[in-house]
Amino acid sequence: MIPINNLKLTKLKITLTFTKATNLPIFIGNTIRGALGQSLYKNHHHTYNILKVNTTESIPNPIVISAPYPSKGHYLPEETLTFYITLMGSACDYAQSVTDATQWMCKGKLANTQLINCHEVYNLEWKDDGAQHIPTCEKLIINFITPTEILINKQPPKELDFTTFIDRLFLRLSGIIDNYTKSMFTIPYKLVYNKPHIQAECDLQTVKLKTSSQPILGFIGQVRFYGDVTSYLPYIDLGSQIHIGKKTSRACGEYSFKI
């Protein structure tokens, strides 16, 4: 199969250590995003303008934060906090600026921390040509790790069907690839017109969180899909790296999967 979609990805791993006992929100992604934004604004303003959240919801942010949820809440001196930042498409060109900015994140709510390390986990180009190398998959387990803002009638669903999941994933991929690469996202013909019949079993829990900026309304939990999902796996794999739904730059929408 000749790849028709591709996306460059750069992932950074950041580790901070606490110098004093500190209390932080259990949804720590919001805190990290604020600290990174302030550091970029003061030290790399051009990069800040590239990566900041767009006012148009149809244009996703080219940066994703992956952070523990729920976080410990209370940290003792010498304990550590590790999180990840993933850049996508043209935003990968600013990886060095983001790396530099992590040195100045230890202010505000993170004032009692010091940077131990920031290093590149990978720098790669995803392509959607891998499905033919995967044995037929008829059971897919998705674990939504952080609050995922996929809303139906303005509420988190208690049941998530495969079509809704894939449609939201493709919507996110198209927004990223269309805006941060030189190509346009193309859905393979057979995935549009030959959708498989997939059954779903859901164990989802609604999450409502108040934050200092935007409230978080989403769900966590597990969905098990039954049916031939093999052709969708390259996109599902990418989604596990760039998250799904809204507020992904605040660490929402992270999931893992098993086949």
HELIX and SHEET records of a PDB file:
HELIX    1   1 GLY A   29  ASN A   43  1                                  15    
HELIX    2   2 HIS A   45  LEU A   51  1                                   7    
HELIX    3   3 GLY A   89  TYR A   94  5                                   6    
HELIX    4   4 ALA A   95  ALA A  101  1                                   7    
HELIX    5   5 THR A  102  TRP A  104  5                                   3    
HELIX    6   6 GLY A  108  LEU A  110  5                                   3    
HELIX    7   7 ALA A  131  HIS A  133  5                                   3    
HELIX    8   8 PHE A  162  TYR A  180  1                                  19    
HELIX    9   9 TYR A  189  TYR A  193  1                                   5    
HELIX   10  10 THR A  230  TYR A  232  5                                   3    
HELIX   11  11 LEU A  233  ILE A  242  1                                  10    
HELIX   12  12 THR A  248  ARG A  250  5                                   3    
SHEET    1   A 4 ILE A  63  SER A  66  0                                        
SHEET    2   A 4 THR A  80  MET A  88 -1                                        
SHEET    3   A 4 ASN A   6  PHE A  18 -1                                        
SHEET    4   A 4 THR A 113  LYS A 127 -1                                        
SHEET    1   B 2 THR A  22  ASN A  23  0                                        
SHEET    2   B 2 HIS A  74  TYR A  75 -1                                        
SHEET    1   C 4 GLN A 199  LEU A 209  0                                        
SHEET    2   C 4 ILE A 216  TYR A 226 -1                                        
SHEET    3   C 4 LYS A 139  THR A 148 -1                                        
SHEET    4   C 4 TYR A 255  LYS A 258 -1                                        
END                                                                             
